[in-house]
Amino acid sequence: MNIQRKPVVLLVEDESAQREVLHYNLTAEGFHVVEALNGDEALLKVEEEVPDLILLDWMLPNVSGIEVCRRIKSRPETRSIPIIMLSARSEELDRVRGLETGADDYVVKPYSVAELMARLRTQLRRVRPAAAGERLVWQDILLDPEEHRVWRNGQPLTLGPTEFRLLVTFMERPGRVLSREQLLDRVWGRDIYVDTRTVDVHVGRLRRNLMKEGGQDPIRTVRGAGYALG
């Protein structure tokens, strides 16, 4: 059973042939792809659904890719999104400019799709290690996404699928306050309507399960803002 939400990649590319090739390969790699054809649309898409990673072409109509990157990295709520810049500009000065603007990686066209996918997975492991099958550890809590198992202080815990996804989301972002809307998006998905009060119910269940064998409540409630691990 797949208990992980597919990682979301925002693909910002105005050339249809390039976009189709990338969309096909990203989908084959197990990503959910959201497309934007220009810089304005890319910024709007980031507002609508914060992606896990952005593939961003430098040369775009209206707002350039470099400006899109600057704006995304200047906002606290989006600056942690990995951005891979795609560009035909191969000069060292251009690479430096792209990276100094905030891009996490810079890939020159024409590129190997296999290499691009490998670079993408490397960036994704930083922000969603569970999606890459890596174990997550926070204090005395250990989570194995491959085996769908959780331990606290060495004792196995039994979590339902929703509580497991919630815990993954918290453990990938320890200390970060997540609003109910963000949790709905990341745990249930935007295509499913769920009342925000449902988040409170499942967070309560997760808390009870995590404290079943003793120990303090690891989930912090931030009044008016949401929840955080630690």
Secondary structure, 3 states (H helix, E strand, C coil): CCCCCCCEEEEECCCHHHHHHHHHHHHHCCCEEEEECCHHHHHHHHHHCCCCEEEEECCCCCCCHHHHHHHHHHCCCCCCCCEEEEECCCCHHHHHHHHHHCCCEEEECCCCHHHHHHHHHHHHHHHCHHHHCCCEEECCEEEECCCCEEEECCEEECCCHHHHHHHHHHHCCCCCCECHHHHHHHHHCCCCCCCHHHHHHHHHHHHHHHCCCCCCCCEEEECCCEEEEC
